[in-house]
Amino acid sequence: MKKILIEVCVDSVASACAAERGGAGRIELCSDLLEGGVTPSTGLIELVRKKIEIGLHVMIRPRGGDFCYDEEEFEVMRRDVVNAKQLGADGIVFGILNLEGHVEMERTRQLVELAGPMSATFHRAFDMSADLFRALEDVCAAGADRILTSGGQQASVLGRDVIARLVAAAGEKVIIMPGSGVNEQNAAGLIQETGVREIHVGLRSSVPSPMRHQNPQVSMGAAKGGEYVRFRVLEESVRSLHRAIADL
């Protein structure tokens, strides 16, 4: 049986390189993780591709918020898929729902076909759908390769029973990959209870800003005080997770 594949969500070149050194098999590249991740810039995709040899999947999400997109937003997504392919990505990560909370089949199929031969992952928009098992069938019918899910719960450990049912229902049709709150303490149990062979992790650590001059009176974003802390994936965090599941 193949080893468990670790996919690490990153938003920087430094985190991507650290994830690879720590034993990750693939990264999901995003920007603005405070919004749950949006499409990274072409510059970031290009430089990360040059720096790592492991799989590179690119988030295709034009904004934060819900997953119901208008015509202009969908056209942005189409163009971002083409850009990711041209820049050497191995896959895309996206999710589209209609107003009733079901998978928007035609647009999902269009992006899957446009992405080919890259892999296509339907992300945790899946967990926001009105019916997870209907969404599973719809994603399969649209041709995606993988579903990222926490089983409809905030964290994968809370949704592990549903994840196990999704794995059984999916069979060989699509890969079920748990994500949200997966770490070295719970990954082994989650894998054993659900039967998954890929996991998605964040593993970010806060790193103090190196700036000697700081102005605490001004904040640039909605989160106060965010200017003087950075978040990175550390090599040792990935390595510790890798060790925790090495024998599975």
VONUMAR-934619 format. One record per residue (C-alpha): residue in three letters; residue number from 0; x, y, z negated. Coordinates in Angstrom, 1 decimal, decimal comma, padded with zeros to 4 digits. Layout:
N
  code  pos       u       v       w
   ALA  NUM       X       Y       Z
...
***
This chain:
248
  code  pos       u       v       w
   MET    0   000,0   000,0   000,0
   LYS    1   001,3   003,5   000,9
   LYS    2   002,5   005,8  -001,8
   ILE    3   000,1   008,5  -003,1
   LEU    4   000,5   011,7  -001,0
   ILE    5   000,8   014,9  -003,0
   GLU    6  -000,5   018,1  -001,3
   VAL    7   000,5   021,3  -003,1
   CYS    8  -001,4   024,6  -002,5
   VAL    9   001,1   027,4  -002,1
   ASP   10   001,1   031,1  -001,1
   SER   11   004,8   031,8  -000,6
   VAL   12   007,9   030,6   001,1
   ALA   13   009,5   030,0  -002,3
   SER   14   006,7   027,8  -003,6
   ALA   15   006,6   025,8  -000,3
   CYS   16   010,3   025,0  -000,6
   ALA   17   010,0   024,1  -004,3
   ALA   18   007,1   021,8  -003,5
   GLU   19   009,1   020,0  -000,9
   ARG   20   012,1   019,6  -003,2
   GLY   21   009,8   018,3  -005,9
   GLY   22   008,5   015,5  -003,8
   ALA   23   005,3   016,9  -002,2
   GLY   24   004,3   015,3   001,1
   ARG   25   002,4   018,2   002,4
   ILE   26   001,5   021,8   001,6
   GLU   27  -001,7   023,8   002,0
   LEU   28  -000,6   027,3   002,8
   CYS   29  -003,0   030,2   001,8
   SER   30  -002,9   033,8   000,8
   ASP   31  -004,9   035,5  -002,0
   LEU   32  -005,4   032,5  -004,3
   LEU   33  -007,3   034,7  -006,7
   GLU   34  -010,1   034,5  -004,1
   GLY   35  -009,7   030,8  -003,8
   GLY   36  -007,4   031,2  -000,8
   VAL   37  -007,7   032,9   002,6
   THR   38  -005,9   032,7   005,9
   PRO   39  -002,1   033,5   005,5
   SER   40  -000,4   035,9   007,8
   THR   41   001,4   034,7   011,0
   GLY   42   004,7   035,8   009,5
   LEU   43   004,2   033,6   006,4
   ILE   44   003,1   030,6   008,5
   GLU   45   006,1   031,0   010,8
   LEU   46   008,7   031,3   008,1
   VAL   47   007,3   028,4   006,0
   ARG   48   007,3   026,2   009,1
   LYS   49   011,0   027,0   009,6
   LYS   50   011,9   026,3   006,0
   ILE   51   010,1   023,0   005,3
   GLU   52   009,9   019,6   007,1
   ILE   53   006,9   018,1   005,3
   GLY   54   003,3   018,6   006,5
   LEU   55   002,0   022,1   006,8
   HIS   56  -001,8   022,6   006,7
   VAL   57  -003,0   026,2   007,0
   MET   58  -006,1   027,7   005,4
   ILE   59  -008,6   029,1   007,9
   ARG   60  -010,8   031,4   005,8
   PRO   61  -011,4   035,0   006,9
   ARG   62  -012,5   036,3   003,5
   GLY   63  -013,4   035,4   000,0
   GLY   64  -017,0   034,7  -001,1
   ASP   65  -019,4   032,3   000,4
   PHE   66  -018,8   030,0   003,4
   CYS   67  -021,6   031,3   005,7
   TYR   68  -019,9   033,3   008,5
   ASP   69  -021,2   035,7   011,1
   GLU   70  -020,2   035,6   014,8
   GLU   71  -017,3   038,0   014,4
   GLU   72  -015,9   036,0   011,4
   PHE   73  -016,2   032,8   013,2
   GLU   74  -014,3   034,3   016,2
   VAL   75  -011,5   035,3   013,7
   MET   76  -011,4   031,7   012,5
   ARG   77  -011,1   030,4   016,1
   ARG   78  -008,2   032,7   016,8
   ASP   79  -006,5   031,8   013,5
   VAL   80  -006,8   028,1   014,4
   VAL   81  -005,0   028,8   017,7
   ASN   82  -002,3   030,9   016,0
   ALA   83  -001,7   028,1   013,4
   LYS   84  -001,3   025,6   016,2
   GLN   85   001,1   027,8   018,2
   LEU   86   003,2   028,4   015,0
   GLY   87   003,7   024,6   014,5
   ALA   88   001,2   023,8   011,7
   ASP   89   000,2   020,1   011,3
   GLY   90  -003,3   020,8   010,2
   ILE   91  -006,0   023,3   009,3
   VAL   92  -008,2   023,6   006,2
   PHE   93  -011,7   025,1   006,5
   GLY   94  -015,3   024,8   005,6
   ILE   95  -018,5   026,3   007,1
   LEU   96  -022,0   026,1   005,6
   ASN   97  -025,4   027,4   006,8
   LEU   98  -027,9   029,5   004,9
   GLU   99  -029,4   026,4   003,3
   GLY  100  -026,1   025,1   002,0
   HIS  101  -025,6   022,3   004,6
   VAL  102  -022,5   021,8   006,8
   GLU  103  -022,8   023,9   009,9
   MET  104  -022,3   021,0   012,3
   GLU  105  -021,7   022,7   015,7
   ARG  106  -019,2   025,3   014,4
   THR  107  -017,4   022,6   012,3
   ARG  108  -017,1   020,4   015,4
   GLN  109  -015,9   023,3   017,5
   LEU  110  -013,0   024,1   015,1
   VAL  111  -012,1   020,4   014,8
   GLU  112  -011,9   020,1   018,6
   LEU  113  -010,0   023,4   018,9
   ALA  114  -007,5   022,3   016,3
   GLY  115  -006,7   019,0   018,0
   PRO  116  -004,3   017,2   017,8
   MET  117  -003,8   018,9   014,4
   SER  118  -005,5   017,4   011,4
   ALA  119  -008,7   019,0   010,1
   THR  120  -009,6   019,1   006,4
   PHE  121  -013,0   020,3   005,2
   HIS  122  -012,3   022,2   002,0
   ARG  123  -014,2   022,7  -001,2
   ALA  124  -017,0   024,5   000,6
   PHE  125  -018,1   020,8   000,5
   ASP  126  -018,6   021,2  -003,3
   MET  127  -020,9   024,1  -002,7
   SER  128  -023,1   022,2  -000,4
   ALA  129  -026,7   021,3  -001,2
   ASP  130  -026,2   017,5  -000,9
   LEU  131  -022,7   016,1  -001,2
   PHE  132  -023,6   012,8   000,5
   ARG  133  -025,4   014,4   003,4
   ALA  134  -022,4   016,7   003,7
   LEU  135  -020,1   013,7   003,8
   GLU  136  -022,0   012,2   006,7
   ASP  137  -022,1   015,6   008,5
   VAL  138  -018,3   016,1   008,1
   CYS  139  -017,7   012,7   009,4
   ALA  140  -019,9   013,2   012,4
   ALA  141  -018,2   016,5   013,2
   GLY  142  -014,9   014,7   013,4
   ALA  143  -012,9   016,0   010,5
   ASP  144  -010,1   013,9   009,0
   ARG  145  -010,3   014,7   005,3
   ILE  146  -012,5   016,2   002,6
   LEU  147  -011,1   018,2  -000,3
   THR  148  -013,5   017,9  -003,2
   SER  149  -013,9   018,0  -007,0
   GLY  150  -017,0   015,9  -006,8
   GLY  151  -019,3   019,0  -007,1
   GLN  152  -017,8   020,0  -010,5
   GLN  153  -015,4   022,7  -011,5
   ALA  154  -012,6   020,2  -012,0
   SER  155  -012,0   016,8  -010,4
   VAL  156  -011,8   014,9  -013,7
   LEU  157  -015,4   016,1  -014,4
   GLY  158  -016,5   014,9  -011,0
   ARG  159  -014,5   011,6  -010,9
   ASP  160  -017,6   009,4  -010,9
   VAL  161  -019,0   011,2  -007,8
   ILE  162  -015,5   011,2  -006,2
   ALA  163  -015,4   007,4  -006,6
   ARG  164  -018,8   007,1  -005,0
   LEU  165  -017,7   009,4  -002,1
   VAL  166  -014,6   007,2  -001,6
   ALA  167  -016,8   004,1  -001,4
   ALA  168  -019,3   005,8   001,0
   ALA  169  -016,5   007,2   003,2
   GLY  170  -014,8   003,9   003,8
   GLU  171  -012,3   004,4   006,7
   LYS  172  -014,3   007,2   008,3
   VAL  173  -012,7   010,1   006,4
   ILE  174  -010,1   010,6   003,7
   ILE  175  -011,4   011,8   000,3
   MET  176  -008,9   014,0  -001,5
   PRO  177  -009,6   015,3  -005,0
   GLY  178  -008,5   018,8  -005,9
   SER  179  -009,0   021,3  -008,7
   GLY  180  -007,4   020,8  -012,1
   VAL  181  -005,3   017,8  -011,0
   ASN  182  -002,0   017,6  -012,9
   GLU  183   000,6   015,2  -014,3
   GLN  184  -001,5   014,4  -017,4
   ASN  185  -004,7   013,3  -015,5
   ALA  186  -003,6   012,4  -012,0
   ALA  187  -002,8   008,7  -012,6
   GLY  188  -006,1   008,1  -014,3
   LEU  189  -008,0   009,9  -011,6
   ILE  190  -006,3   007,9  -008,9
   GLN  191  -007,0   004,6  -010,6
   GLU  192  -010,7   005,4  -011,3
   THR  193  -011,5   006,7  -007,8
   GLY  194  -009,2   004,8  -005,5
   VAL  195  -008,0   007,9  -003,7
   ARG  196  -004,5   007,9  -002,0
   GLU  197  -004,1   011,7  -001,6
   ILE  198  -004,3   014,4  -004,2
   HIS  199  -004,4   018,2  -004,0
   VAL  200  -002,7   020,2  -006,7
   GLY  201  -001,9   023,9  -007,6
   LEU  202   000,7   023,6  -010,4
   ARG  203   001,4   027,3  -010,4
   SER  204   003,4   028,8  -013,2
   SER  205   003,5   032,5  -014,2
   VAL  206   006,9   034,1  -013,6
   PRO  207   007,7   037,6  -015,1
   SER  208   008,4   040,4  -012,6
   PRO  209   012,1   041,3  -012,4
   MET  210   011,2   045,0  -012,2
   ARG  211   012,9   047,0  -014,9
   HIS  212   010,6   050,1  -014,4
   GLN  213   007,0   049,4  -015,1
   ASN  214   003,9   051,6  -015,2
   PRO  215   001,2   049,9  -017,2
   GLN  216  -001,2   052,8  -016,7
   VAL  217  -001,9   051,9  -013,1
   SER  218  -003,4   048,7  -011,6
   MET  219  -003,6   048,1  -007,9
   GLY  220  -006,1   045,2  -008,0
   ALA  221  -009,3   044,3  -009,9
   ALA  222  -007,3   042,2  -012,3
   LYS  223  -005,6   044,6  -014,7
   GLY  224  -001,9   044,1  -015,3
   GLY  225  -001,3   041,8  -012,4
   GLU  226   001,5   043,9  -010,9
   TYR  227   004,1   042,6  -013,3
   VAL  228   003,5   038,9  -013,2
   ARG  229   004,0   036,5  -010,3
   PHE  230   002,8   032,9  -009,8
   ARG  231   004,9   030,3  -008,2
   VAL  232   005,0   026,5  -007,8
   LEU  233   008,1   025,2  -009,6
   GLU  234   010,1   022,3  -008,3
   GLU  235   010,1   020,6  -011,7
   SER  236   006,3   020,7  -012,0
   VAL  237   005,9   018,9  -008,7
   ARG  238   008,7   016,4  -009,7
   SER  239   007,0   015,7  -013,0
   LEU  240   003,7   014,9  -011,2
   HIS  241   005,6   012,8  -008,7
   ARG  242   007,1   010,7  -011,5
   ALA  243   003,7   010,4  -013,3
   ILE  244   002,2   008,6  -010,2
   ALA  245   005,3   006,9  -008,8
   ASP  246   004,1   003,4  -009,6
   LEU  247   000,6   003,7  -008,2
***
